[in-house]
């Protein structure tokens, strides 16, 4: 009996020591380690601290924009436009997948204000090359300290590398093995039963130019499409299924409304490069996911075929990166799905399909154009900020826009803005720059002081410019003030109207 008492005392003493060490570590060292190894904790805390009710979890598809986008905001920001009375937040980390999202969601305190969770569902994340990505070790390492365990235990796991850690070579072996061993089932006779064989055949045959020669660049891209999309989701073996199932279970436990935002893929390019067989795999996987999670009570936003080839930012790789027009389409789809939860709060912010011809930037930072680093609070016409040019900061805020996203039959541009200068500057110009592969480059500069030359006060500058007859052969138009001098000129409240 005495022996058992001694063991109990030793156990209690050990437990007490561990408790004390955990307390000391948590109070004095844990926060520093969090900021060093898991800075994503700040985004998770922000969601809670700002009492956000709706949160969006995403990766690079949420935040990537195209240079000629006028509105460079994220998809999640665009969704929030439709519900101005509701508080929106987002947790965003590049290369994330459902397993990462689950850990983020689990780290949100149970007493938070969160009521609705929108989770990015990226079809590519079910593919072997993403499951065994060389980014996975870094991602898993970043999660260790925020997992639902005592902080000291998490720190020990981090120190002793108690997470999924493999070399790039080891992960390459894994996904190449999957490409060979995972059999593809076709509805009709097809010469290849796995990714490796199909990829090899495409590389050998190639994509041909009109003269019959092999187009090396297109062939490489076609092979990549095969390796990325030629898979059939196994609901028993594929780890992403378990990850999304865990998210569903957590949402039910927390009583959250759950939305899966299935991202658009470049179906046009997949079909043109590889053919209908590959497209059928993509759609089969979409159908499986929509069916599976709809039955579990999840709201599925199906954007798979929503966006055409021209609206994909990356034309030489497989990504879910979209132009402003594409992001607006997805945001509108998601906002429509939220009506079931917030029917009285929906506001028709802007038609996602509408082509815009009028643009305005008050330089307050909420509307993102090019050259936003020029904003300053030194002086302003309205609000608190303006765009500062001169003294090696040659360009003002810049409207960079894709011409294909403008309405048809435009004839001219009307430009106006407020400017402030303390000295006469005859070198600062309003620039209208038009470019494209099927268009002869134009750079049109108009001296600002030829239009308005007042000193030490704000003065409106107005310019009307007729568009060239072959305007629609061009790709991008840029409008800005160019001031390559040491004389300062401030620009505010810039408005650009394209007119018929």
PLY file of the C-alpha trace (Angstrom):
ply
format ascii 1.0
element vertex 500
property float x
property float y
property float z
element edge 499
property int vertex1
property int vertex2
end_header
0.00 0.00 0.00
2.84 2.31 0.91
4.36 1.63 -2.52
1.20 2.85 -4.29
1.04 5.98 -2.15
4.62 6.81 -3.13
3.76 6.37 -6.81
0.70 8.59 -6.45
2.74 11.29 -4.72
5.38 11.14 -7.44
2.74 11.32 -10.13
1.07 14.32 -8.47
4.44 16.01 -8.02
5.28 15.46 -11.68
1.86 16.75 -12.74
2.37 19.81 -10.56
5.79 20.48 -12.05
4.41 20.15 -15.59
1.51 22.45 -14.71
3.90 25.06 -13.35
6.18 24.83 -16.36
3.17 25.16 -18.67
2.00 28.21 -16.72
5.41 29.88 -16.85
5.87 29.12 -20.55
2.38 30.34 -21.41
2.76 33.59 -19.45
6.29 34.59 -20.41
7.35 32.85 -23.64
4.38 31.52 -25.60
3.37 34.78 -27.29
6.84 35.39 -28.66
6.93 31.87 -30.12
3.46 32.34 -31.62
4.51 35.51 -33.42
7.67 33.84 -34.70
6.30 30.47 -35.82
2.52 30.97 -36.22
1.80 34.61 -37.16
-1.53 33.50 -38.66
-2.78 33.67 -35.06
-3.10 37.43 -35.56
-5.69 36.95 -38.32
-7.60 34.48 -36.15
-7.55 36.89 -33.21
-8.64 39.76 -35.43
-11.75 37.84 -36.45
-12.64 37.49 -32.78
-11.54 40.91 -31.55
-13.52 42.74 -34.25
-16.60 40.63 -33.41
-17.02 39.50 -37.01
-20.14 37.48 -37.71
-19.25 36.17 -41.17
-15.73 34.94 -41.94
-14.10 33.82 -45.18
-11.23 31.34 -45.27
-9.10 31.44 -48.39
-5.74 31.09 -50.07
-4.20 33.03 -52.94
-7.40 32.80 -55.01
-8.96 35.25 -52.59
-6.36 38.00 -52.81
-4.59 37.72 -56.19
-5.46 40.43 -58.70
-4.46 41.42 -62.21
-2.39 44.52 -62.85
-5.11 46.16 -64.94
-7.83 45.62 -62.32
-9.30 48.86 -61.05
-10.75 47.20 -57.97
-7.92 45.06 -56.65
-9.74 43.96 -53.51
-10.19 40.35 -52.46
-13.21 38.17 -53.18
-14.10 38.29 -49.48
-14.11 42.11 -49.51
-16.36 42.10 -52.56
-18.79 39.71 -50.86
-19.04 42.05 -47.88
-20.30 44.84 -50.17
-23.61 43.00 -50.46
-24.12 42.88 -46.67
-23.06 46.31 -45.36
-24.90 45.80 -42.06
-22.99 42.62 -41.23
-19.42 42.42 -39.96
-17.09 40.46 -42.24
-13.63 39.08 -41.54
-11.23 36.79 -43.32
-8.41 34.39 -42.54
-6.13 34.09 -45.53
-2.96 32.07 -46.03
-1.40 31.13 -49.37
-1.42 27.43 -50.36
-3.92 26.57 -47.64
-6.32 23.64 -47.96
-9.13 22.19 -45.89
-6.78 20.59 -43.34
-5.26 24.02 -42.67
-8.66 25.71 -42.55
-9.88 23.20 -39.98
-7.07 24.11 -37.58
-7.80 27.81 -38.08
-11.50 27.29 -37.34
-10.78 25.14 -34.30
-8.63 27.97 -32.91
-11.55 30.42 -32.97
-12.90 30.70 -29.40
-16.27 29.04 -28.92
-17.72 32.24 -27.47
-16.90 34.31 -30.57
-19.51 36.21 -32.60
-18.97 33.99 -35.64
-22.22 32.70 -37.10
-21.37 31.95 -40.75
-18.20 30.43 -42.20
-17.32 30.53 -45.92
-14.59 28.03 -46.79
-12.72 27.97 -50.11
-13.14 24.60 -51.80
-10.31 24.30 -54.30
-10.66 21.27 -56.57
-6.90 21.12 -57.16
-6.31 20.57 -53.45
-7.60 16.98 -53.90
-4.82 16.23 -56.40
-1.70 14.29 -55.42
0.70 17.10 -56.33
-1.03 19.40 -53.81
-1.56 16.74 -51.15
2.16 15.97 -51.30
3.28 19.50 -52.05
6.73 20.69 -51.00
4.91 23.53 -49.19
3.21 21.12 -46.81
6.04 20.88 -44.27
6.11 24.66 -43.76
2.30 24.80 -43.54
2.14 22.04 -40.94
4.92 23.65 -38.92
2.97 26.92 -38.82
-0.02 25.12 -37.22
1.71 23.33 -34.34
1.50 26.12 -31.76
-2.18 26.98 -32.43
-3.52 23.45 -32.06
-5.93 22.62 -29.26
-3.36 21.32 -26.77
-1.54 22.88 -23.79
0.98 25.47 -25.07
3.97 23.70 -23.52
2.99 20.43 -25.22
2.71 22.24 -28.55
6.12 23.82 -28.05
7.67 20.41 -27.36
6.03 19.04 -30.51
7.52 21.93 -32.47
10.97 21.42 -30.95
10.99 17.68 -31.63
9.46 18.13 -35.11
6.26 16.33 -34.19
4.44 17.24 -37.39
4.34 16.04 -41.00
7.90 16.74 -42.09
9.36 15.33 -45.29
11.96 16.47 -47.77
10.97 17.75 -51.19
12.40 14.57 -52.71
10.28 12.38 -50.43
7.13 14.27 -51.35
7.98 14.00 -55.04
8.19 10.22 -54.66
4.74 10.28 -53.05
2.91 12.18 -55.75
4.65 10.37 -58.61
3.69 7.06 -57.00
0.10 8.23 -56.81
0.13 9.25 -60.48
1.15 5.71 -61.41
-0.86 3.63 -58.94
-4.17 5.55 -58.92
-6.14 4.07 -61.78
-8.39 6.20 -63.97
-11.78 4.83 -64.95
-13.23 6.07 -68.23
-16.79 5.66 -69.50
-15.46 4.56 -72.88
-12.25 2.87 -74.12
-9.22 5.07 -73.49
-5.55 4.14 -74.04
-4.28 5.38 -70.64
-5.31 4.15 -67.21
-3.12 6.43 -65.08
-1.70 9.94 -65.07
1.88 8.88 -65.77
1.01 7.15 -69.05
-1.30 9.95 -70.18
1.30 12.59 -69.36
4.02 10.69 -71.22
1.82 10.28 -74.31
0.98 13.98 -74.36
4.65 14.91 -74.02
5.55 12.61 -76.92
2.73 13.65 -79.24
2.68 17.29 -78.15
0.53 20.24 -79.09
1.21 21.11 -82.71
1.49 24.48 -84.41
-0.30 25.15 -87.69
2.81 24.10 -89.63
2.92 20.73 -87.86
5.85 21.55 -85.56
5.58 20.90 -81.84
4.62 23.85 -79.65
6.87 23.18 -76.64
5.27 25.75 -74.35
1.71 24.56 -75.03
2.80 20.92 -74.66
4.32 21.54 -71.23
1.12 23.30 -70.16
-1.07 20.47 -71.49
1.00 17.95 -69.52
0.60 20.04 -66.41
-3.17 20.14 -66.87
-3.20 16.34 -67.04
-1.08 15.98 -63.90
-3.26 18.51 -62.08
-6.79 17.45 -63.01
-6.65 13.79 -64.10
-7.80 12.21 -60.86
-10.98 10.76 -59.41
-11.68 11.53 -55.76
-11.64 8.46 -53.54
-13.85 9.40 -50.60
-12.19 6.74 -48.41
-8.52 7.43 -49.16
-8.30 11.10 -50.14
-7.26 13.12 -47.05
-9.09 16.23 -48.22
-12.42 14.45 -47.80
-11.59 13.83 -44.15
-10.54 17.47 -43.78
-13.79 18.82 -45.19
-15.79 16.29 -43.17
-14.03 17.56 -40.04
-15.01 21.12 -40.94
-18.65 20.02 -41.34
-18.57 18.33 -37.93
-16.99 21.37 -36.28
-19.55 23.72 -37.85
-22.38 21.57 -36.50
-20.78 21.52 -33.06
-20.38 25.31 -33.07
-23.81 25.85 -34.70
-22.29 27.78 -37.62
-23.86 28.27 -41.02
-21.40 26.63 -43.40
-20.72 27.57 -47.04
-18.22 25.82 -49.32
-17.09 28.14 -52.13
-16.06 25.82 -54.99
-13.66 27.83 -57.14
-13.73 28.19 -60.92
-11.22 26.26 -63.01
-10.06 27.16 -66.50
-12.32 24.68 -68.27
-11.84 26.44 -71.62
-8.09 25.88 -71.56
-8.36 22.33 -70.22
-10.63 21.41 -73.13
-8.60 23.20 -75.80
-5.26 21.72 -74.67
-6.23 18.21 -73.59
-9.84 17.49 -74.55
-13.21 16.40 -73.22
-11.82 13.43 -71.27
-10.00 15.74 -68.87
-12.99 18.07 -68.56
-15.17 15.08 -67.70
-12.87 14.24 -64.75
-13.07 17.81 -63.48
-16.86 17.80 -63.67
-17.16 14.33 -62.11
-15.17 15.49 -59.11
-17.29 18.63 -58.87
-20.49 16.58 -58.98
-19.22 14.23 -56.26
-18.32 17.09 -53.91
-21.54 19.02 -54.50
-23.62 15.89 -53.91
-21.68 14.76 -50.83
-21.72 18.04 -48.96
-25.20 19.14 -49.99
-26.46 15.96 -48.32
-24.56 16.98 -45.18
-26.44 20.29 -45.08
-23.62 22.47 -46.42
-24.43 25.32 -48.80
-22.33 24.75 -51.92
-21.54 27.64 -54.27
-20.62 26.01 -57.58
-18.40 28.37 -59.60
-16.61 25.63 -61.58
-17.54 26.80 -65.10
-18.39 30.39 -64.22
-15.28 32.14 -65.54
-13.93 32.14 -69.08
-10.30 31.80 -70.08
-9.68 35.54 -70.54
-10.43 36.28 -66.88
-7.73 33.95 -65.51
-4.63 35.88 -64.46
-2.19 33.02 -65.04
-2.37 31.80 -68.62
0.68 29.53 -68.40
-0.18 27.61 -65.24
-3.13 26.10 -63.38
-4.34 28.50 -60.70
-7.57 29.96 -59.40
-6.41 33.55 -59.83
-8.96 35.81 -61.45
-9.32 39.30 -62.84
-11.55 41.84 -61.13
-14.42 40.78 -63.36
-13.94 37.13 -62.38
-13.68 37.93 -58.66
-16.86 39.97 -58.87
-18.70 37.05 -60.47
-17.67 34.71 -57.66
-18.46 37.31 -54.99
-21.95 37.75 -56.44
-22.54 33.98 -56.43
-21.45 33.68 -52.80
-23.48 36.73 -51.75
-26.59 35.19 -53.34
-26.05 32.00 -51.33
-25.97 34.01 -48.08
-29.49 35.34 -48.64
-30.87 32.19 -47.01
-29.17 33.22 -43.76
-29.54 37.02 -44.04
-32.54 37.72 -46.31
-33.19 41.20 -44.95
-29.58 42.36 -45.04
-28.79 41.77 -48.71
-28.08 44.87 -50.76
-27.64 44.67 -54.54
-24.25 46.35 -54.56
-23.41 46.02 -58.26
-24.35 43.62 -61.01
-21.43 41.24 -61.38
-21.96 41.06 -65.13
-22.21 44.81 -65.62
-19.39 46.42 -67.53
-18.34 49.62 -65.79
-17.50 52.83 -67.66
-17.16 55.31 -64.80
-14.32 55.28 -62.24
-13.57 57.46 -59.22
-10.85 57.47 -56.59
-10.94 59.87 -53.63
-7.41 58.83 -52.54
-8.62 57.73 -49.12
-7.23 54.23 -49.68
-10.48 52.25 -49.79
-10.50 52.09 -53.59
-7.33 50.38 -54.77
-5.76 51.59 -58.03
-2.17 51.40 -59.17
0.54 53.40 -57.32
-1.29 53.44 -53.96
2.08 54.01 -52.25
1.84 57.66 -53.38
-0.99 58.43 -50.94
-0.09 61.02 -48.32
-1.83 62.94 -45.54
0.33 66.06 -46.09
-2.53 67.83 -47.85
-5.93 66.91 -49.30
-8.78 68.44 -51.26
-11.38 66.20 -49.66
-10.99 63.71 -46.85
-7.52 63.25 -45.38
-5.37 61.97 -48.25
-4.13 62.85 -51.72
-1.64 61.37 -54.22
1.80 62.98 -54.04
3.95 63.21 -57.17
7.42 64.58 -57.84
10.79 64.28 -56.07
11.50 60.82 -57.54
7.88 59.73 -57.16
6.97 60.17 -60.80
3.49 58.65 -60.97
0.21 59.53 -59.29
-2.46 56.94 -58.53
-3.09 55.13 -61.79
-6.25 53.76 -63.36
-5.08 50.53 -65.05
-7.96 48.76 -66.75
-8.60 45.89 -69.14
-10.30 47.21 -72.28
-12.26 43.99 -72.79
-14.09 44.75 -69.53
-15.34 48.10 -70.85
-18.70 48.52 -72.62
-18.79 48.50 -76.41
-18.91 51.53 -78.71
-17.00 53.98 -76.51
-15.81 57.12 -78.30
-13.98 59.29 -75.74
-12.63 59.66 -72.20
-13.48 62.47 -69.82
-10.86 62.92 -67.09
-11.06 65.27 -64.12
-9.17 65.67 -60.84
-8.13 68.24 -58.28
-4.48 69.33 -58.23
-2.39 71.45 -55.87
1.04 72.97 -56.62
3.21 75.60 -54.98
5.34 76.32 -58.08
4.57 76.32 -61.78
5.39 72.87 -63.14
5.37 72.69 -66.93
6.61 69.11 -67.07
3.83 67.34 -65.16
1.48 65.64 -67.61
-1.82 63.80 -67.68
-0.93 60.54 -69.42
-3.25 58.25 -71.35
-1.34 55.07 -72.21
-2.92 52.41 -74.46
-1.21 49.10 -75.27
-1.80 45.59 -76.57
-0.32 42.94 -78.84
-2.74 43.85 -81.65
-2.45 47.61 -81.16
0.24 50.18 -81.95
1.38 51.47 -78.57
0.20 54.99 -77.65
1.55 57.29 -74.94
-0.39 60.56 -74.89
0.83 63.27 -72.51
-0.96 66.58 -71.83
0.74 69.28 -69.73
-1.34 69.89 -66.61
-0.45 73.59 -66.43
-1.77 74.15 -69.95
-5.19 73.35 -68.49
-4.98 74.76 -64.94
-2.02 76.70 -63.51
-3.14 78.16 -60.17
-0.70 78.13 -57.24
-1.25 77.40 -53.55
-4.85 76.32 -53.95
-6.75 73.33 -55.21
-7.89 73.64 -58.81
-9.90 71.28 -61.01
-8.24 69.84 -64.10
-10.47 68.61 -66.92
-9.53 66.83 -70.12
-11.52 65.15 -72.87
-9.70 62.67 -75.12
-11.13 60.99 -78.25
-10.38 57.28 -78.37
-8.58 55.90 -81.45
-10.69 54.05 -84.01
-8.92 50.75 -83.28
-9.22 51.17 -79.49
-10.80 47.75 -79.00
-7.78 46.04 -80.54
-5.80 47.16 -77.49
-5.67 45.29 -74.18
-4.96 47.80 -71.41
-5.49 51.50 -70.80
-3.64 53.41 -68.07
-4.43 56.95 -66.91
-2.26 58.86 -64.43
-0.33 62.06 -63.75
3.36 61.81 -64.68
5.64 64.22 -62.81
9.37 63.43 -63.27
10.50 66.69 -61.61
11.53 67.83 -58.14
8.46 70.09 -57.96
5.64 68.58 -55.94
2.15 68.22 -57.35
-0.71 66.67 -55.38
-3.66 64.94 -57.03
-7.04 64.19 -55.45
-10.53 63.02 -56.39
-9.65 61.58 -59.79
-12.61 60.68 -61.99
-12.52 58.93 -65.37
-15.64 58.51 -67.52
-15.63 56.52 -70.76
-18.32 57.96 -73.02
-20.19 56.86 -76.12
0 1
1 2
2 3
3 4
4 5
5 6
6 7
7 8
8 9
9 10
10 11
11 12
12 13
13 14
14 15
15 16
16 17
17 18
18 19
19 20
20 21
21 22
22 23
23 24
24 25
25 26
26 27
27 28
28 29
29 30
30 31
31 32
32 33
33 34
34 35
35 36
36 37
37 38
38 39
39 40
40 41
41 42
42 43
43 44
44 45
45 46
46 47
47 48
48 49
49 50
50 51
51 52
52 53
53 54
54 55
55 56
56 57
57 58
58 59
59 60
60 61
61 62
62 63
63 64
64 65
65 66
66 67
67 68
68 69
69 70
70 71
71 72
72 73
73 74
74 75
75 76
76 77
77 78
78 79
79 80
80 81
81 82
82 83
83 84
84 85
85 86
86 87
87 88
88 89
89 90
90 91
91 92
92 93
93 94
94 95
95 96
96 97
97 98
98 99
99 100
100 101
101 102
102 103
103 104
104 105
105 106
106 107
107 108
108 109
109 110
110 111
111 112
112 113
113 114
114 115
115 116
116 117
117 118
118 119
119 120
120 121
121 122
122 123
123 124
124 125
125 126
126 127
127 128
128 129
129 130
130 131
131 132
132 133
133 134
134 135
135 136
136 137
137 138
138 139
139 140
140 141
141 142
142 143
143 144
144 145
145 146
146 147
147 148
148 149
149 150
150 151
151 152
152 153
153 154
154 155
155 156
156 157
157 158
158 159
159 160
160 161
161 162
162 163
163 164
164 165
165 166
166 167
167 168
168 169
169 170
170 171
171 172
172 173
173 174
174 175
175 176
176 177
177 178
178 179
179 180
180 181
181 182
182 183
183 184
184 185
185 186
186 187
187 188
188 189
189 190
190 191
191 192
192 193
193 194
194 195
195 196
196 197
197 198
198 199
199 200
200 201
201 202
202 203
203 204
204 205
205 206
206 207
207 208
208 209
209 210
210 211
211 212
212 213
213 214
214 215
215 216
216 217
217 218
218 219
219 220
220 221
221 222
222 223
223 224
224 225
225 226
226 227
227 228
228 229
229 230
230 231
231 232
232 233
233 234
234 235
235 236
236 237
237 238
238 239
239 240
240 241
241 242
242 243
243 244
244 245
245 246
246 247
247 248
248 249
249 250
250 251
251 252
252 253
253 254
254 255
255 256
256 257
257 258
258 259
259 260
260 261
261 262
262 263
263 264
264 265
265 266
266 267
267 268
268 269
269 270
270 271
271 272
272 273
273 274
274 275
275 276
276 277
277 278
278 279
279 280
280 281
281 282
282 283
283 284
284 285
285 286
286 287
287 288
288 289
289 290
290 291
291 292
292 293
293 294
294 295
295 296
296 297
297 298
298 299
299 300
300 301
301 302
302 303
303 304
304 305
305 306
306 307
307 308
308 309
309 310
310 311
311 312
312 313
313 314
314 315
315 316
316 317
317 318
318 319
319 320
320 321
321 322
322 323
323 324
324 325
325 326
326 327
327 328
328 329
329 330
330 331
331 332
332 333
333 334
334 335
335 336
336 337
337 338
338 339
339 340
340 341
341 342
342 343
343 344
344 345
345 346
346 347
347 348
348 349
349 350
350 351
351 352
352 353
353 354
354 355
355 356
356 357
357 358
358 359
359 360
360 361
361 362
362 363
363 364
364 365
365 366
366 367
367 368
368 369
369 370
370 371
371 372
372 373
373 374
374 375
375 376
376 377
377 378
378 379
379 380
380 381
381 382
382 383
383 384
384 385
385 386
386 387
387 388
388 389
389 390
390 391
391 392
392 393
393 394
394 395
395 396
396 397
397 398
398 399
399 400
400 401
401 402
402 403
403 404
404 405
405 406
406 407
407 408
408 409
409 410
410 411
411 412
412 413
413 414
414 415
415 416
416 417
417 418
418 419
419 420
420 421
421 422
422 423
423 424
424 425
425 426
426 427
427 428
428 429
429 430
430 431
431 432
432 433
433 434
434 435
435 436
436 437
437 438
438 439
439 440
440 441
441 442
442 443
443 444
444 445
445 446
446 447
447 448
448 449
449 450
450 451
451 452
452 453
453 454
454 455
455 456
456 457
457 458
458 459
459 460
460 461
461 462
462 463
463 464
464 465
465 466
466 467
467 468
468 469
469 470
470 471
471 472
472 473
473 474
474 475
475 476
476 477
477 478
478 479
479 480
480 481
481 482
482 483
483 484
484 485
485 486
486 487
487 488
488 489
489 490
490 491
491 492
492 493
493 494
494 495
495 496
496 497
497 498
498 499
